[in-house]
Amino acid sequence: MFERLSRSWQLVKASAAVLQQDRKLILFPLISTMAMLAVLVSFAVPVMGWVVFSDRSGQGSAVAESTFYIIGFLFYLTQYFVIFFFNAALVGAAMIRLDGGAPTLADGLRLAASKWTAILGYAAIAATVGMVLRAISERVGFLGRIITGLLGAGWTVATYLVVPVLVARDVGPMQAVKESALILKRTWGENLVGQAGLGVAFALIQFFIVALGMALVIGAVPSTFLVMLSLAVTMGAMLLSFLLHGSLSGIYAAALYRFATQNGNSQGFDSDALRSAFVVKA
């Protein structure tokens, strides 16, 4: 366990070194977050207004329920498209950097734009899976929710390298999903140490940010100004941690895909460290 965590930490540091070389890569998850908030507002405002002013009785209730499912699917589709689009831009820029180049923000966006139809198709697949799992979860008991949760986690793991596949190759979304699953099955078996390492590392960072933020807020009482300032600093630190996590995850995914498919080195990464990130099933 400690050996795996050590390897994961080495990859986190290597990813951070690449991000330090090209700090503007953090702009991709920032723009993605802003776009996701815009999508959320654009769906939430009309839906809330529709709920307030619509008649929810009789036949209208059935119509409302079916309409909500349609709106829910469209929301999932739009949000997933935004997430995958800017993730593709990040991964594309990271691949240029790992090749020794100097990518610009426009380079990453251009790469993502050239793959927009495949990204939209993958977003539709992910939205369908999400809606199906949610519908099942709403209609089953506690055990069923656990099962759907495990299915959702399995889907997330199996599609971990879909975006790098879409960026690097001229394939459709279904083929990208298949290739992602085949690459991971061939190289790591049941455990992707690096992905878990990033998650654990940032979960701990965010825990300490929240704990420190609570201490600052408590210490700032009864000054309203200091309380608000403490909350703002805490929220800013949390946002920065989310952006760093997103950036490092994109860089890490790009390097893993390159290594798994080319068996080559990536600038800023130790080849042995990349190889040890995959735990081959015995």
C-alpha positions in Angstrom: 0.0 0.0 0.0 2.7 2.5 1.0 4.7 1.6 -2.1 1.8 2.3 -4.3 1.1 5.6 -2.6 4.8 6.6 -3.0 4.6 5.9 -6.7 1.4 7.9 -7.0 3.0 10.8 -5.2 5.9 10.7 -7.7 3.5 11.0 -10.5 1.6 13.9 -8.8 4.9 15.7 -8.5 5.8 15.0 -12.1 2.4 16.3 -13.2 2.9 19.4 -11.1 6.3 20.0 -12.7 4.7 20.0 -16.1 2.0 22.3 -14.9 4.6 24.6 -13.4 6.3 24.7 -16.9 3.1 25.8 -18.5 0.8 27.4 -15.8 -1.7 28.6 -18.4 -3.0 25.0 -18.6 -5.0 25.7 -15.4 -7.1 28.1 -17.5 -8.9 25.2 -19.2 -10.6 23.9 -16.0 -11.3 27.5 -15.0 -13.1 28.2 -18.3 -14.8 24.9 -18.0 -16.1 25.7 -14.5 -17.4 29.1 -15.7 -19.1 27.5 -18.6 -20.7 24.8 -16.4 -22.1 27.5 -14.1 -23.5 29.3 -17.1 -25.2 26.1 -18.3 -26.6 25.4 -14.8 -28.1 28.9 -14.6 -29.5 28.7 -18.1 -31.4 25.5 -17.2 -32.2 26.3 -13.6 -33.9 29.7 -14.2 -36.5 28.6 -16.8 -37.2 25.3 -15.0 -37.8 27.1 -11.7 -40.1 29.5 -13.4 -41.9 26.7 -15.2 -42.5 24.9 -11.9 -43.8 28.0 -10.2 -46.3 28.9 -12.9 -47.3 25.5 -14.3 -50.3 23.4 -13.1 -48.9 20.3 -11.5 -52.3 18.5 -11.1 -53.9 15.7 -13.1 -52.6 15.1 -16.6 -50.3 18.0 -16.2 -48.3 16.0 -13.6 -47.6 13.2 -16.1 -46.6 15.7 -18.7 -44.4 17.5 -16.2 -42.6 14.3 -15.2 -41.8 13.3 -18.8 -40.8 16.9 -19.5 -38.4 16.8 -16.6 -36.7 13.7 -17.9 -36.2 15.4 -21.3 -34.9 18.5 -19.6 -32.7 16.4 -17.4 -31.2 14.6 -20.4 -30.5 17.9 -22.2 -28.9 19.2 -19.1 -26.7 16.2 -18.7 -25.8 16.3 -22.4 -24.9 20.0 -22.3 -22.8 19.7 -19.1 -21.0 16.7 -20.3 -20.2 18.3 -23.6 -18.7 21.4 -21.8 -16.7 19.1 -19.5 -15.4 16.9 -22.2 -14.7 19.8 -24.6 -12.5 21.7 -22.2 -10.9 18.5 -20.9 -10.0 17.6 -24.6 -8.5 21.1 -24.9 -6.5 20.5 -21.8 -5.3 17.1 -22.8 -4.4 18.3 -26.3 -2.4 21.1 -24.9 -0.7 18.8 -22.4 0.2 16.4 -25.2 1.9 19.2 -27.1 3.8 20.2 -23.9 4.8 16.6 -23.3 6.2 16.5 -26.8 8.4 19.4 -25.8 6.3 22.1 -27.5 4.9 25.3 -26.1 1.1 25.1 -26.5 -1.1 28.2 -26.3 -4.7 28.4 -25.1 -5.8 28.6 -28.7 -3.9 25.4 -29.6 -5.9 23.4 -27.0 -9.2 25.0 -28.0 -8.5 24.4 -31.7 -7.8 20.7 -31.1 -11.0 20.3 -29.1 -13.0 22.2 -31.7 -11.7 19.8 -34.4 -13.2 16.9 -32.4 -16.5 18.5 -31.4 -18.7 16.0 -33.2 -17.0 13.0 -31.5 -17.1 14.9 -28.2 -20.8 15.5 -28.6 -21.4 11.9 -29.4 -19.5 10.8 -26.3 -21.4 13.4 -24.2 -24.7 11.8 -25.5 -23.5 8.3 -24.5 -22.4 9.6 -21.0 -25.7 11.5 -20.6 -27.7 8.3 -21.5 -25.7 6.2 -19.0 -26.1 8.9 -16.3 -29.9 9.1 -16.9 -30.3 5.3 -16.9 -28.4 4.9 -13.7 -30.3 7.7 -12.0 -33.6 6.3 -13.1 -32.7 2.9 -11.7 -31.4 4.4 -8.5 -34.7 6.3 -7.9 -36.7 3.1 -8.3 -34.8 0.7 -6.2 -33.9 0.3 -2.5 -30.7 0.9 -0.6 -29.0 -2.2 -2.0 -29.9 -1.1 -5.6 -28.4 2.3 -5.0 -25.1 0.6 -4.0 -25.2 -1.5 -7.1 -25.9 1.5 -9.4 -23.1 3.4 -7.6 -20.7 0.6 -8.3 -21.8 0.5 -12.0 -21.3 4.2 -12.2 -17.8 3.9 -10.7 -17.0 1.1 -13.2 -18.1 3.2 -16.1 -15.9 6.1 -14.9 -12.9 3.9 -14.6 -13.5 2.2 -18.0 -13.8 5.5 -19.8 -10.9 7.2 -18.0 -8.9 7.4 -21.3 -11.7 8.2 -23.7 -10.8 11.9 -24.0 -7.1 11.2 -24.8 -8.2 8.7 -27.4 -10.5 11.2 -29.0 -7.8 13.8 -29.0 -5.0 11.6 -30.3 -7.0 9.6 -32.9 -9.6 10.1 -35.5 -12.2 7.7 -34.1 -15.9 7.9 -33.1 -17.1 8.0 -29.5 -18.1 4.3 -29.3 -14.7 3.2 -30.6 -13.0 5.6 -28.1 -14.9 4.0 -25.3 -13.9 0.5 -26.4 -10.2 1.5 -26.8 -10.2 3.1 -23.4 -11.4 0.0 -21.8 -9.0 -2.2 -23.8 -6.0 0.0 -22.9 -6.8 -0.1 -19.2 -7.6 -3.8 -19.2 -4.3 -4.5 -20.9 -2.1 -2.3 -18.7 -3.4 -2.1 -15.2 -6.0 -4.8 -14.5 -8.1 -3.7 -11.6 -6.2 -0.8 -10.0 -5.2 2.5 -11.5 -2.9 3.7 -8.8 -2.2 7.2 -10.2 -5.9 8.2 -10.5 -6.6 7.1 -6.9 -3.4 8.9 -5.8 -4.5 12.2 -7.2 -8.0 11.8 -5.7 -6.6 11.0 -2.2 -4.0 13.8 -2.4 -6.6 16.4 -3.2 -9.2 15.1 -0.9 -6.7 15.6 2.0 -5.8 19.0 0.7 -9.4 20.1 0.5 -10.1 18.6 4.0 -7.3 20.7 5.5 -8.6 23.8 3.6 -12.0 23.4 5.0 -10.7 22.7 8.5 -8.4 25.8 8.4 -11.2 27.8 6.9 -13.6 26.9 9.8 -10.8 27.8 12.3 -10.4 31.2 10.6 -14.1 31.9 10.6 -14.4 30.9 14.3 -11.4 33.1 15.2 -12.8 36.0 13.2 -16.0 36.2 15.2 -17.5 38.7 16.1 -16.1 40.8 13.2 -18.4 40.5 10.2 -15.7 41.8 7.9 -13.2 39.2 9.0 -15.7 36.4 8.9 -16.6 37.4 5.3 -12.9 37.7 4.4 -12.2 34.3 5.9 -15.0 32.7 4.0 -13.8 34.3 0.8 -10.2 33.1 1.3 -11.5 29.6 2.1 -13.7 29.5 -1.0 -10.8 30.8 -3.2 -8.5 28.2 -1.8 -11.1 25.5 -2.5 -11.6 26.7 -6.1 -7.8 26.8 -6.7 -7.5 23.2 -5.4 -10.3 22.1 -7.7 -8.6 23.8 -10.7 -5.2 22.3 -9.8 -6.8 18.8 -9.5 -8.5 19.2 -12.9 -5.3 20.4 -14.5 -3.1 17.7 -13.0 -5.7 15.0 -13.9 -5.6 16.1 -17.6 -1.8 16.1 -17.7 -1.7 12.7 -16.0 -4.3 11.2 -18.3 -2.4 12.5 -21.4 0.9 11.0 -20.1 -0.7 7.7 -19.3 -2.3 7.4 -22.7 1.0 8.2 -24.5 2.9 5.7 -22.4 0.3 3.0 -22.8 0.0 3.3 -26.5 3.5 4.4 -27.5 5.6 2.9 -24.7 7.6 6.1 -24.9 8.7 8.8 -22.5 6.9 12.1 -21.9 8.8 15.2 -21.1 8.8 15.9 -17.3 7.9 12.2 -16.5 10.2 9.4 -15.4 9.6 6.4 -17.6 9.9 4.0 -14.7 7.4 6.0 -12.7 4.9 5.9 -15.5 5.4 2.2 -15.9 4.9 1.6 -12.2 1.7 3.6 -12.3 0.1 0.6 -14.0 -0.5 -2.4 -11.8 -0.7 -5.4 -14.1 -3.2 -8.0 -13.1 -1.5 -11.2 -12.0 
